[in-house]
Amino acid sequence: MMEQEENKTDVIVVGGGPAGISCAITIAKAGKQVVLIERGKFSGSKNVFGGAIYAQPTRQIFPDFEKSAPIERKTVEHKYAILGEKDATVISYKNKSEENVSYSVIRGKFDRWMAQEAEKEGVILVEETVVRELIVENGCVKGVRTELEDYYANIVVLADGVNSLLARQIGLRGKLSPKDVALSVKEVIKLPQEIINERFHVNNDEGCIYQIFGGPMLGMLGLGFMYTNKSSVSIGLGVTLSELSEKRIKPYELLEELKKHPEIAPLIKDGELLEYSAHLIPEGGYKKVPLLFGSGVMVCGDAASFVNNLHWEGTNLAMISGKIAGETAVIALGKQDFSEQALARYQDELEDSFILKDLRTYKDLMDGMEERASEFLGYYPKKINSFFNMFTTTDSVPKHDKYWTFIKSFFKDRSIIEPFKDLWTVLKLLWSILK
Ligand SMILES: Cc1cc2nc3c(=O)[nH]c(=O)nc-3n(C[C@H](O)[C@H](O)[C@H](O)COP(=O)(O)OP(=O)(O)OC[C@H]3O[C@@H](n4cnc5c(N)ncnc54)[C@H](O)[C@@H]3O)c2cc1C
């Protein structure tokens, strides 16, 4: 009992990613004691993402982050590349406005910077320490057990990422099923800054994001991505584990194919491989959100399945859920009430925020996409490219005939019922999003 009192703090946060750091800094800024435990050598050393962070939510935690954070490039262009076997249709959206921008960052640098900022606010950062299990007494979480010692706290916040073994230990969530999780592989390819500027048509501090459909992932529940950093390009893809095991495909083989595609290859030509990594992404959405709190415990970020996969958002949901968990912890500390009822505020605030509202908006998306993946991510990307092929080819065939051949192909390629099934799924999805 003596040891318990000595090692006791107000709050322990497990996981030094965007969720955990945002939670810890919120608590420290309110003058409470908080210990942040990260298993990596430093925050970000084990973290993988595309990726871009979003200025508006990041400013809520780090108001002036643009002045000192290690930012790579400001996104000024989003490209949506629909790849056929050898051809591609690319839609581009450009915006150089300063409002609500996103920035490409490298997590090894960015998370480390966030953790250092948290330390400046008084967060006690414990790195290279794995939390093995939670200490639970009479159904209430009392602390954490690491390899070396036990630490006690009034509240423990779980921000330990997609697998969250700790939330599983206390029954807040179950094991993720293969269809609710995507395996992502990514390479960082070094290229001179000027070459990136030239190939992606951007200036020094400007960046471009590619979202990639089809190509080697044709017909699979998976997408590719490419982000420009200062002097490297991050390229990768993610496919659900269920697709990978069903089709017996290895994701790095798909990535090799993607890198060879005629639309992609010239962009990364002569680049030097700097880094290869793989990571899981929770894709289950609203239906897979676990129990978010219990007596003395809250769950945030990827550990709570807070990822909006349609919009490629994860870090913002992680940061804001961490902030809300932190604010809830501060209120609970003020009242010295760490019961389940007291921490229920966390769920209430999440319900009122964009986090659960957005996840609820897309709650049926994955089911719909899964049902018709081979159509929406296979057949139609092919059709879009074949339309442009037909439209741009000059071959002395009358245009009227070409249009009718194209329209009739929708009923010839597949059974006549399929287009109606697609339409039905689209209408169902639209209804579930807009209602
Ligand atoms: C390939 C890929 C691309 C992505 N692209 C984007 C993007 O462009 N934009 C975006 O917003 N999001 C993107 N995401 C999602 C985003 O990365 C996550 O949503 C976000 O990192 C979640 O933050 P988190 O803090 O909850 O978890 P994490 O970032 O996973 O952090 C969890 C931390 O907990 C630590 N940890 C785990 N277990 C323990 C333990 N037992 N003890 C101590 N420490 C522990 C880990 O080492 C880690 O540092 C992408 C994800 C992937 C995989």
The ligand as an SDF file (V2000), in Angstrom:
LIG
                    3D

 53 58  0  0  0  0  0  0  0  0999 V2000
   -0.4940    4.0030  -43.6700 C   0  0  0  0  0  0  0  0  0  0  0  0
   -1.3010    4.9540  -42.8410 C   0  0  0  0  0  0  0  0  0  0  0  0
   -1.6240    6.2010  -43.3640 C   0  0  0  0  0  0  0  0  0  0  0  0
   -2.3390    7.1150  -42.5970 C   0  0  0  0  0  0  0  0  0  0  0  0
   -2.5290    8.3630  -43.0900 N   0  0  0  0  0  0  0  0  0  0  0  0
   -3.1320    9.3010  -42.3170 C   0  0  0  0  0  0  0  0  0  0  0  0
   -3.2070   10.6550  -42.7480 C   0  0  0  0  0  0  0  0  0  0  0  0
   -2.7070   11.0220  -43.8140 O   0  0  0  0  0  0  0  0  0  0  0  0
   -3.8300   11.5520  -41.9370 N   0  0  0  0  0  0  0  0  0  0  0  0
   -4.3540   11.1850  -40.7360 C   0  0  0  0  0  0  0  0  0  0  0  0
   -4.8910   12.0420  -40.0320 O   0  0  0  0  0  0  0  0  0  0  0  0
   -4.2770    9.9030  -40.3020 N   0  0  0  0  0  0  0  0  0  0  0  0
   -3.6700    8.9620  -41.0520 C   0  0  0  0  0  0  0  0  0  0  0  0
   -3.5580    7.6770  -40.5820 N   0  0  0  0  0  0  0  0  0  0  0  0
   -4.1670    7.3150  -39.2940 C   0  0  0  0  0  0  0  0  0  0  0  0
   -3.3440    7.8560  -38.1200 C   0  0  0  0  0  0  0  0  0  0  0  0
   -2.0010    7.4930  -38.2730 O   0  0  0  0  0  0  0  0  0  0  0  0
   -3.8730    7.3140  -36.8100 C   0  0  0  0  0  0  0  0  0  0  0  0
   -5.2680    7.4770  -36.7590 O   0  0  0  0  0  0  0  0  0  0  0  0
   -3.2370    8.0310  -35.6240 C   0  0  0  0  0  0  0  0  0  0  0  0
   -1.8590    7.8120  -35.6070 O   0  0  0  0  0  0  0  0  0  0  0  0
   -3.8370    7.5320  -34.3260 C   0  0  0  0  0  0  0  0  0  0  0  0
   -3.1640    8.1070  -33.2400 O   0  0  0  0  0  0  0  0  0  0  0  0
   -3.1080    7.3600  -31.8290 P   0  0  0  0  0  0  0  0  0  0  0  0
   -2.3340    8.2530  -30.9310 O   0  0  0  0  0  0  0  0  0  0  0  0
   -4.4570    6.9340  -31.4400 O   0  0  0  0  0  0  0  0  0  0  0  0
   -2.3150    6.0080  -32.1030 O   0  0  0  0  0  0  0  0  0  0  0  0
   -0.8160    5.7860  -32.5660 P   0  0  0  0  0  0  0  0  0  0  0  0
   -0.3510    6.8960  -33.4200 O   0  0  0  0  0  0  0  0  0  0  0  0
   -0.7610    4.4070  -33.1240 O   0  0  0  0  0  0  0  0  0  0  0  0
    0.0120    5.8440  -31.2160 O   0  0  0  0  0  0  0  0  0  0  0  0
   -0.0870    4.8280  -30.2520 C   0  0  0  0  0  0  0  0  0  0  0  0
    1.1840    4.8730  -29.4260 C   0  0  0  0  0  0  0  0  0  0  0  0
    1.0620    3.9750  -28.3340 O   0  0  0  0  0  0  0  0  0  0  0  0
    2.2910    3.3040  -28.1470 C   0  0  0  0  0  0  0  0  0  0  0  0
    1.9650    2.0390  -27.4460 N   0  0  0  0  0  0  0  0  0  0  0  0
    1.1940    1.0240  -27.9110 C   0  0  0  0  0  0  0  0  0  0  0  0
    1.0620    0.0610  -26.9720 N   0  0  0  0  0  0  0  0  0  0  0  0
    1.7680    0.4880  -25.8940 C   0  0  0  0  0  0  0  0  0  0  0  0
    2.0230   -0.0650  -24.6090 C   0  0  0  0  0  0  0  0  0  0  0  0
    1.4960   -1.2460  -24.2540 N   0  0  0  0  0  0  0  0  0  0  0  0
    2.8090    0.6240  -23.7490 N   0  0  0  0  0  0  0  0  0  0  0  0
    3.3360    1.8280  -24.0940 C   0  0  0  0  0  0  0  0  0  0  0  0
    3.1280    2.4070  -25.3130 N   0  0  0  0  0  0  0  0  0  0  0  0
    2.3440    1.7550  -26.1870 C   0  0  0  0  0  0  0  0  0  0  0  0
    2.8220    3.1130  -29.5710 C   0  0  0  0  0  0  0  0  0  0  0  0
    4.2190    2.9040  -29.5960 O   0  0  0  0  0  0  0  0  0  0  0  0
    2.4120    4.4300  -30.2040 C   0  0  0  0  0  0  0  0  0  0  0  0
    3.4090    5.4330  -30.0940 O   0  0  0  0  0  0  0  0  0  0  0  0
   -2.8220    6.7450  -41.3120 C   0  0  0  0  0  0  0  0  0  0  0  0
   -2.5260    5.4820  -40.7960 C   0  0  0  0  0  0  0  0  0  0  0  0
   -1.7530    4.5930  -41.5360 C   0  0  0  0  0  0  0  0  0  0  0  0
   -1.3990    3.2640  -40.9520 C   0  0  0  0  0  0  0  0  0  0  0  0
  1  2  1  0
  2  3  1  0
  2 52  2  0
  3  4  2  0
  4  5  1  0
  4 50  1  0
  5  6  2  0
  6  7  1  0
  6 13  1  0
  7  8  2  0
  7  9  1  0
  9 10  1  0
 10 11  2  0
 10 12  1  0
 12 13  2  0
 13 14  1  0
 14 15  1  0
 14 50  1  0
 15 16  1  0
 16 17  1  0
 16 18  1  0
 18 19  1  0
 18 20  1  0
 20 21  1  0
 20 22  1  0
 22 23  1  0
 23 24  1  0
 24 25  2  0
 24 26  1  0
 24 27  1  0
 27 28  1  0
 28 29  2  0
 28 30  1  0
 28 31  1  0
 31 32  1  0
 32 33  1  0
 33 34  1  0
 33 48  1  0
 34 35  1  0
 35 36  1  0
 35 46  1  0
 36 37  1  0
 36 45  1  0
 37 38  2  0
 38 39  1  0
 39 40  1  0
 39 45  2  0
 40 41  1  0
 40 42  2  0
 42 43  1  0
 43 44  2  0
 44 45  1  0
 46 47  1  0
 46 48  1  0
 48 49  1  0
 50 51  2  0
 51 52  1  0
 52 53  1  0
M  END
$$$$
